């Protein structure tokens, strides 16, 4: 049975391992190299995720199947310049064998509830341009694009992965 729960200190090593798996998967996609260098959480991951556990403005969760951790998610609350609050899903990952059975949806619903409870005006989440499954997942959850980041590569020495 799929479920999610708040992360605990005992989960941090597993979360860090899943975060490394997520980063490796995304880095290989179009836009992933810049994402990894700019938006991805830096090492040491255990310390970075541990810092989220006691914050009131952040939620760190794990997704499970029969109590086995197969995914994780995080959201944080950002105060906008006009004083309103915006929720931001910073991490949401499920191991490939456990996808498409409801773990991601369960975690996303939890993170959305967290943002609603904090009276956010909306929730942002990232999807790389080549990651159609992520884009579709968020669209099925009611998300729509509010901005598109355009990028022009100047370093042509590295091959850019094709669309997937």
C-alpha positions in Angstrom: 0.0 0.0 0.0 1.4 3.4 -1.0 1.6 6.1 1.6 3.7 9.0 2.8 4.8 10.4 6.1 7.0 13.1 7.5 10.7 12.3 7.2 12.6 11.5 10.4 16.3 11.6 11.1 16.6 7.9 10.6 15.5 8.4 6.9 18.2 10.9 6.0 20.7 8.4 4.5 17.9 6.9 2.3 16.7 10.4 1.2 20.2 11.3 0.3 20.6 8.2 -1.8 17.3 8.9 -3.6 18.4 12.5 -4.1 21.6 11.3 -5.8 19.6 9.0 -8.0 17.2 11.8 -8.9 20.2 14.1 -9.7 21.8 11.5 -11.9 18.5 10.9 -13.8 17.8 14.6 -14.3 21.4 15.7 -15.1 21.3 13.4 -18.2 18.3 15.2 -19.6 18.0 18.4 -21.6 18.5 21.3 -19.2 19.7 18.9 -16.5 23.3 19.9 -16.5 22.5 23.6 -15.6 19.8 22.4 -13.2 22.3 20.2 -11.4 24.8 23.1 -11.2 22.2 25.7 -10.1 19.1 24.2 -8.5 20.0 20.8 -7.3 20.7 20.5 -3.6 24.5 20.4 -3.0 26.5 17.8 -1.0 26.6 16.9 1.8 23.0 15.9 1.1 22.4 14.3 4.5 23.2 17.6 6.2 21.1 19.6 3.7 18.0 17.5 4.2 18.6 17.4 8.0 18.4 21.1 8.1 14.8 20.9 6.8 13.5 18.7 9.5 12.9 21.3 12.2 11.8 24.2 10.0 8.2 25.4 10.2 8.4 26.7 6.6 9.5 23.5 5.0 8.1 19.9 4.8 10.3 16.9 4.1 8.4 13.6 3.5 9.1 10.1 2.4 6.9 8.0 0.1 6.5 4.3 0.9 5.1 1.1 -0.3 4.4 -1.3 2.5 6.5 0.9 4.8 9.6 0.7 2.5 10.8 4.1 1.4 10.7 4.4 -2.4 10.6 8.2 -2.8 10.8 11.5 -1.1 9.6 15.1 -1.5 10.1 18.5 -0.1 8.3 21.8 -0.2 9.2 25.2 1.2 7.2 28.4 1.8 8.6 31.6 0.3 7.5 35.1 1.2 6.9 37.2 -1.9 7.9 40.9 -2.0 4.2 41.8 -1.5 4.0 39.7 1.6 2.0 36.9 0.2 3.3 33.3 0.5 4.2 30.9 -2.4 4.7 27.2 -1.9 7.6 25.6 -3.9 8.0 21.9 -4.4 11.8 21.7 -4.4 12.1 17.9 -4.6 9.7 15.1 -5.6 11.2 11.7 -6.7 10.0 8.1 -6.8 12.3 5.3 -7.8 11.5 4.1 -11.4 10.2 0.6 -10.4 7.7 2.3 -8.0 6.4 4.9 -10.4 2.8 5.1 -11.8 1.2 3.4 -8.8 0.3 6.4 -6.7 3.3 7.1 -4.5 4.2 10.4 -6.3 0.5 11.5 -6.2 0.3 10.7 -2.5 3.4 12.8 -1.8 2.3 15.6 -4.0 -1.1 15.8 -2.3 0.7 16.0 1.1 3.0 18.8 -0.1 0.0 20.7 -1.6 -1.9 20.3 1.8 1.2 21.7 3.6 1.2 24.7 1.3 -2.6 25.2 1.7 -2.3 25.1 5.5 0.3 27.9 5.2 -2.2 29.9 3.2 0.0 30.1 0.1 -1.4 31.8 -3.0 -0.1 29.0 -5.2 2.6 26.3 -5.6 5.5 26.2 -8.0 7.2 23.0 -9.1 10.1 22.3 -11.6 10.0 20.1 -14.7 12.9 19.9 -17.2 11.9 20.5 -20.8 12.8 16.9 -21.8 11.0 15.2 -18.9 7.6 14.7 -20.3 6.5 12.3 -17.5 7.1 15.0 -14.9 5.3 17.6 -16.9 2.4 15.3 -17.4 2.4 14.3 -13.7 2.1 17.9 -12.6 -0.5 18.8 -15.2 -2.6 15.9 -14.1 -2.4 17.4 -10.5 -3.8 20.7 -11.7 -0.5 22.6 -12.3 -0.1 24.9 -15.3 3.0 26.7 -16.6 3.3 30.2 -15.2 6.7 30.9 -16.7 9.1 29.2 -19.2 12.8 29.7 -18.7 14.6 30.2 -22.0 18.3 29.3 -22.2 21.0 29.9 -24.9 24.0 27.7 -24.5 27.3 29.4 -25.1 29.5 26.4 -24.3 29.1 24.2 -27.4 31.8 21.8 -26.3 29.4 19.6 -24.4 26.7 17.5 -26.1 23.2 18.4 -25.0 20.9 15.4 -24.4 18.0 15.1 -26.9 14.4 15.5 -25.9 12.9 12.5 -24.2 
